[in-house]
Amino acid sequence: MQRLGLDADADERTIKRAYATQLRLTRPEDDPVAFQQLHAAYQAALAQLGGDATRPAADDAPPAPTDDVDHDAIAAQLLAVAGRRDTALLQQALQQQPELWSLRGKHHIGHALLQRLVTHEPALPRITFDALAECFGWDDPVQGMDLHWLDAVARRCEQHWLLSPAGAPALARRYSEISETLLVPGSDVLPSLREHRPAWRNLLSTLQPSRAHQAISLLAALGYWHDLRLPPGLDAGQVAFWSRFGREGDAIHWQAGGLRALLVALVLGLLCTWAVVASWPLPASEDGALEGGQRAALMIAAAVLLAPGLWLATRSIRALIRWQSLPEHVPAFLPGLRILTVPLAVAAVMGAFHLTLLNTTGDPFTALLVLPMASAGVLSMAGQRFVQRCAPAGQKAWGAGMMIAIVLIVPALVMALVYWAKDLYVHRGELRWFNR
């Protein structure tokens, strides 16, 4: 009684409530020893309650007979049947177990079985665990058990099963429900998650586009994203790397993207160098400003810097769009500038367009190619900002009207201002110019 914080005259309902309260603070996966002590105190309190109810009033009366049923042995037998992963056979074994016909015996056997599930984490599919939970009433709210903790125990047992040879087909089916790509039988993605690898080797693996997608989808199929606990048998470093890769804003994307950009730059530089050597000697430029060697160096430098430049521009645009799309209640970098970004970008593009028309003597082909791209970027940023902050779920920013507006510079910028104005109207009562 003292372990449960109860008086000696506490009734059965009070004992069960106190045990349920202590169970929320003492979880088997965190402190198995304390859980065993708590469970033993709970059993002793119930036994004492039963003994007090049946003991005669005389002081010299013989003690009440104790229960000699080995609950742990019965729990081990039931767990062995459940390990065969045959639900019908398990149901039959539960119905034919005479010790389960007593409510008190069923209660003790259920706790012993749950303790074994927490301690050993056997490989059990979810349907088998649910059958045990239904039989012993673990998921009954009256029991006062933490359902989130119970779900975590079921997930750990299911992960053991999915990662076993018997659960491989079920893991493949789950993967196919999450990912559009096929997990090829015999793929080394899962074995690689089990072995320790240095970070540079994982970065090299990201050069294969499907590798990251397969690793992240496998973690999702195993239910890793629910509680971020390491699935059994997988390497902690591998899981940490690919889980970081599953978050779009993580710095690991800069490393992987930079590696790909450098590889492409190396290939383009070698190809350009080969072309220059094959065409040597190069003539000087038409205006005579550059000699043949200078032209060659400029061409090779442009080829090498093309891929990193495009990659940096893409990453910068994505970061800018994420910054613009943050909810208004989330603290942001320079919130006042974030509000004015769209009109400032529109003014910059319009100013560049006006200066181009004034200062170009011939046909402004280059400007007419660059300015629509700039206006398309501004329109895309404003549209995605509005959709992610204001529009219903599932609505997309791109449409036929936007595609037409992109071709024409001024309509695209006007549409961007319309999106921006609608966003400001929706959030008119909660706009923040400064972080508080």
N, C-alpha and C positions, 0 to 999 in steps of 0.2 A: 504493500500500500504506500509506503514512504516513497518508493521510486516513482510512483504515479502522482504523488502529492495529494493523497486522499486520506480520509479518516478511516478507522477500522470498521465503522458501521456503514460504509458506502454501499449502495445497492448496485446491481448489475448494470443498469443503464448509465449510472454515474461513472462506473469503471470503464465502460466502452467509450464514453465521451472523452474521458481523460486520456485513454490510450490513443484515440484518434488525434487528439491535440498534440500529444508528445510525438506521434508518428510524423507529423508535419515538420517537426524540428530535428528529428533523428532519422535520417534516411539511410537505408541499407547500403546504397552505393557510396555514401560519404563516410560512414563509420559503421562497418559491419558488427564490430564488437559491441558498441553501444546499442545497436538495434537488437542484437541477441539478448542483451541484458534487459532492455525494455520489454521485449516479447516474453522473456522468462518471468518478469515481474507481473505482466498482464495475465499470463497463465496461472501464476501462483495466486493472484487476487481472485480470479474466477474459481480456482480450486478451493480457496479459503471460504469464499462465499457459499459454494455448494456444500462444503463440510459444515459450516455454521447452520445451514438450513436443515440438515438432516441429523445433527448431533443431538442426542437426548439432553434433558436439562440437568441430570445428575452429573456431579463432578467426576465420579468414578466410572462413567459409561465408557465402553470401548470406542476407540476412534473409528470414524467412518472409513469404509474400504476405499482405497485409492484406485484410480484408473490405470490399469497396466497395459493399455494399448500403446504400441510404439508408433507414434504419429510420424516420426521421421522416416521409419522404414516404409510405411504405407505411401508417404509422399514420394519416396525414391522409386517405388514400384510404379506409381502413376506417372512419374516423370519419364520412366523408361518406356512406358506405353506411348506417352505423348511424343517421345523422340522418334517413334516409327512413322509419325506424320500421317496417320490414318484417322480421320475425324470420327468415322463410324466405329472403329475399334476402340477409340478413346471413350466415346459416349457409352459404349457397352461396358467397358471396364468401370466407369464411374457409376453406372446403374447397378452393377453387380457387386460393388464393394460394400459389405455390410456395415463397416464402421462409419460410412457416410450417411446411414439412415438416422443416426442420432445428430441432432442439431449441434450439440456441444462437440461431439467428435468431429463433425464436418468442419466446424469452426477451427479447431486445433490443426486438423490435417491441412486445411486451406492455408493457414499461416505458415506451417512448416514447408508446404510446397512453394509458396511465394518466396520464402527465405532462400530456398534452393535455387529458384529462378534468378534471384538477385545475386547470389553468391557465385553460381557457376555459369550463368548466362548460356544455357544450352541452345542449340540451333533449332528453333521452332518457327514455323510460318505463323503469320498473324492469325489465321483462322483457327489454328490449334490453341494459341494463347487465348483467343476470345472464347473458345469453348470452355477452357478452364476458368476464366474470369466469370463467365455466366453461371457455371456450376457452383462456384464457391462465393458468388456475390461480391467479388472484388470491386466491380464497377457500380455497385449499388450505392447511391448517395447516403443511405442510412448508415453504411459502414463508416462514413467519415474519412475515407481514404483519399489522398491527393490524386486526382485523376490524371493530372499532368505527369506526376511521377510514375504512375502505373503505365501510362502511354510510353514513357521513356524506357521502362523495363521491357515492355513488349517490343519496342523498336530495336533494342539491343539484341534480344533473342532472334528477331527477324533478320537483323544484319548478319548475325552469325550464320543463319540458314542461307541467306542470299549469297554469301561469300563462300559457301561450301559447294562441292560438286553437285549435290542434290538440288540446290537452289539456283544453279546457273541458268536454267531455262526461264525461271520466273524473273531473274534479274534482267535477262535479255528482253523479256516482254515489257517490263517496266521501262527499260531504256528506250524501247521503240515508241512507247506512249509519250515520252518526254521529248525525244530528239527525232528530227526528220531524217537523219543519217542512220545507216544500218551499222550495228556493231558486228563486225565480221567475226565469225567463230575462229578462235585461235589468235585473236588480236592480243598484242602485248600491252595494251593500255592498262588493264587491270593488274597483270603481273608487275608492271613498272610502278604502280601505286603501292605495291607491297615492299619494294626494295628502296634502300636509301640511295639518293642521288644528289650530287652537288647542284647548287643553283644554276651554274653555267650550263650544265647539261639539260636542265629543264628549259632554260632559255632557248637552247638550240632546238628543243622539241617543239617550241612554238612556231618555228619556221614552217612546220607542216600544218596547214590551216585547220585540218580536221582533228588534230591531236588535242588541242585545248578544248574544243567542243565536246569530244568524247569523254575526256577526263571530268569535265564539269557536269556533264549529263549523268555519268556514272555515280558521282557523289550525290546528285539529286535523286537518282533511282534508289540509292541506299538510305535516303531520308536524312542525309547529313545536315541539310540546311535548317532542319527543325530546331535542333538544340546545339549544333556546332560541336558535338562530341566526336572524338576520333573513332571511326568505324573499326571494329576488331580486325587485327591482322594487317592494317594499312600503316604505312610509314607516316609519322607525324609531319616531317618536312615536306613530303610530297603533297599531303592533303592541305597543308598550310599554303603551299605555293599555288596550287590550282584553285583553292578557294579564294585567294587574293585575285587570281586571274578572272574569277567569276564576277568580281565587282568592277564595273566599268571605270570608275574614277580612281582606281588604285594606281600607285606609281609603277607597279610591275608592268603595266601596259606601255609606259614610256620606255622601259628597258627593252621589252620585246619588240615594240614598233621601231625603236631606234636601231636595233640589231638588224631587222629586215631592211630598213632604209639603207644602212651601211652596206649590206650585202648587195642590194640592187645598185647602189652607187659604184661599188667595186666592179660589178659586171659591166655597167655602162661605161665606166672609165677605161676598162680593158678593151672593149669593143671600139671606143672612139680612138684610143691610142693605136690600135691595129689599123683602123681606117686612115689615120694620119700618116703612119709609117708607110702604108701601102701607096699613099698618094704623094709621098715626099719627092721633090721639094714642093711646098705649097707656094703659090704666088702671093704677092702682097695684096692688100685690100685695094679696092678700086680707087678710093680717095687717097691712098698712099699713107694713111695714118698708122697702119699695122704692117709689119713685115711678116714673112712666112712663118717664122718661129713663134712670133707673138700670136698670130692667128691660131696656130696649133695649140699653144698653151691655153688660149682663151676657150677653144672648142672643148678641150679635155676637161678644163675646170667647170664649164657649163654642164657637161655630161655627168661629172661626178656630183655636183651640187644639186642636180635636178631632183633626184629621189628624196634626199633629206629635206630639201626645201618644200616639196609638196607634202611630205609627211608632217613637217612642223606646221605648215599652214592648216592641214586637216585637223591635227590635234588641237591647235589653237582655236579653230572654229568650233569644234566640239566642246571645248572647255568654256568658250564664250556662250554657247547655247545652254549648257548646264547652268552657268551662272545666271543667265537671263530667266531660266525656267524654274528657279527655286521658288517655293511657296513664300508668301509675303511674311509669314510669322517666323521663318527661319533666318537667323542672322547671316548676313552676306557681306562680302567685301565691297566697300564703297556703295552702300545701298542707294544713295542719291544718284550717283553716276549710273547705277544699274537701271534706274527709272528712265533716265534721259538718253540711254545708249541708242535706242532706235531712231529718235529724231536727229541726234547728232550724226549717226551714220547716214541717214537720208540726206542731210545737209552736205556732208562730205562728198557723197556721190554726185549730187546735183551740182556742187561747186566744181568738181572735176569735169563733169560733162560740159558745163558752161565754159570753162577755161579751154577745153579741147576745141570747142566750136570756134572760139575767138582766135586761137593761136595756130590752128592748122590751116595751111594754105592749100594743100591738095586734098585728096580723098582720105578721111580719117579711118582707114580700115582697122588699124590696131586699136584705136579707141572704141570703135564700134564693136570690137570683139571683147575687150576688157570690161567696158562699162556695163553691158548686160550681165556679165558674170558677177560683177560687184552688186548690181541691183538685185540679182537673184539671191545672192547671199544675205543681203539685208532683209529681203522678203521672207526667205526661209527662216531666218532667226526670229522675226516678228511673228510669223505664223506658228512656229513650234512653241514659242513663248505663250501665245494665246491658247493653243490647244492643250498644253500640259497644265496650264493654270486655270483655264476658264471653261473649256469645252467639255462635253460629256465624254465618258470613257469610251474608247474605240474610235473616236473621230480622228481623221488624219488631216494634216495641214495641206497636203497636196491635192489639187483638183484640176479640172479642165480650165477654170478661170485663172488659176495661178500659173499654169503652164503658158497660157496666152499672155499673161501680164509679164512674165519673165522675158519674152521676146521683145517687148516694148519697155524701154527704160522707165519712162515717167509713170505709166500705169502701175508698174511693179512697186515703185517707191510710194505711190499714193495708197496702194493696197496695204503696204507695210505700215503706213501711218494709221490706216483704218484699224488694223489689228491692234496696234499699240493703243489707240484711243479707246477701243472696246475693252481692252484689258484694264486700263486705268479706270474706266467707268465701273467695271465689276468690283475692283478693289478700292474704290474711292474712299471708303471709310477706314481702311487699314494700311494705307501706303506709309512706308517708313523711309525717311530721308537720312536718318542716322540710326546706328545700332545703340540700343539702350542697354 
